[in-house]
């Protein structure tokens, strides 16, 4: 599974992307975030307020209950604003 991080999330995580192999119990976006948070304090701090993070799976905006599977691309980014 490929994780992509954008904007301030990329800065806090210290990388723009990573390949991961989460356990089989990670079945949706919320499970993935919970797993990411448990990895280290940086991840825990970065994902502490999910109201400031949006998610896309395979380039489609999704909710936290969206299913994921090995091979998916999951992107995390701040809400997009226009003006």
N, C-alpha and C positions, 0 to 999 in steps of 0.2 A: 504494500500500500504506500502511495506517495502522499506526503503531507506538504502543503505549500503554505507559507506564511507571508503576509503582506503588511506594508506600512509599519506602524508602531509594534505590531505583533512580531514581525520579522526582527525588528531591532531588539525587542526584549528576549526573544528566543535565541538570538545570536546566529540565525541561519535563515535562508530563504526557503529551504526545502530539506526534507529528509525522507528516507525510505525506512519503513517500520514493518514489523511483523507482530501485530498485537495478538493476544491470546484469542482463542475461538469464542470466548464469552463476550467479546466485543462485537455486538451485532448491529448497533446503530450509532448515530453521531454522538448521542449523549454518553453511551458506553465508552466511545473512543476518547471523548474529552475527559471523562473520569479516569481512564487509563493514563492519558497524557499528564494529567495533574499529579498523579501518584509517582511519576518518574523522578521528579526533582523539585526543589524549591522555586526555581526560575519558571518552570511550567505551571506550578501551582499559583504563583503570583500573576503570571500572564493571563491565565484563564479564570481568575477569581471572580470576575464580573462578566457573565455571559451576555448581559444586555449591551455590551460594547463590542460584541463579536458576531459576525455573520459567517455562514458556512455555505460552501458549494461542494457538491459531490459530482464529479465528472462534468464540471462546468455548468451545473444547474443549481440555483439557490434551493436550499432545503431547510427543513426544521430539524430539531434535535432528535425527533423520533424516526428520522429517515434511515432505512436500513443501509448498511455498508457491507462490502465483501472484499476479500483479498484482490488486489489489482486495481482497486478504485483510487481515484485522485481526489483528495479532500483538501479544500482550500479554506483558510481562515483569514478574515479581513475585517476591518472596521466598517461600520455602516457607511454607505456611499451617500454623499450629499452633493447637491448641485446648486447652481446659483447663477 
